[in-house]
Amino acid sequence: MSTAHDENGGHDRHRFRTPTSQLPHAEKIARQNLHIEILSIVLLLVLLLLVYSAAFDIDHWAEWIVFGGIVATAIGAGVAINTHGKA
């Protein structure tokens, strides 16, 4: 098995993406916004899975209270993620 090397003999780990620390400020912000969008989508998918699970499995009032706390926390995290840097 061969490994990729750059012209200096080192491994070419960052062949396709420049490390964030080496990007200009505008590109750092663009990359951060992409990561925030991905995180928001993942959070929404997890929340939807929880709602689906709760609809069929929760049968006691105490479970609904815990579920409500989880949903409130997830919504708060989503708001915090999407308002980051807009103030």
N, C-alpha and C positions, 0 to 999 in steps of 0.2 A: 504494500500500500504506500503510495507516495503522498507527500504533504506539499502544500503550496509554500513557496518561499519568495520573498521579494528580492530585489537586486542586491541588497546588503546581506543576504543570507538568513535573515530573520523570518519568522513565520508571518504569513500574510493574514492575520486574524481579522482585520478591518477592511477586507477587500471590497465589500459592497456598501458599507455605511461608515461614514466618518464619525469618530467618537464625538459625543456631544460637547465635551470640553474644548474641542478644536473648531467648533462651528461659530460663525458670526452670531451676534445676539438675535437678529431677526429669525435666523434659521433655528436657533435654540427654542425660541418661543413657538415657532411652527411645529417643531417636533413635540414639544410639551403639550400643545393643543391636541395633536393627534393622539398622544398617549391618554389624555384626559377623555377624549371621545371614546376610545376603546374601553377604558375603565368604566365609563358611564353605561355603555352598552352591556358589558359583562354584569354590572350591578343590576341593571334592569332585568336581564335574563334570569339571574339568581332570584330576584324578587318575584318574577312571574312563576318560576318553579315552586317557590314557597307558597304562593297563593294557590296554585294548582294542588299541591300537596295538602294544604290546609282545608281546601274545599271537600276533600274526601276522607280525611283522617281525624280532624279535630271534632271531639264530641263532648267536651267538658268546658265549662265557663273559664276555668283557670288556664286551660290551654289557649283559649282565645285571647286572654289578657297577655300571656307571654308572646303569642303571635303578634298581637297589636304592638307590643314593645319592639319586637324585631322589625316590623314594617316601619314604625316611626323612626327607628334608628337608620334603616336603609334609606328612607326618604330624606332624612337629615344629611346623611352622607352624600346623597346625590345632589342636594342643594349646595352643600359645601364644595363639592368637586366642580360643579358648573359655575359657581360664582367666584372661583379662585382667580385672582388677578384682574377682576373687572372693576374693583373698587378704586 
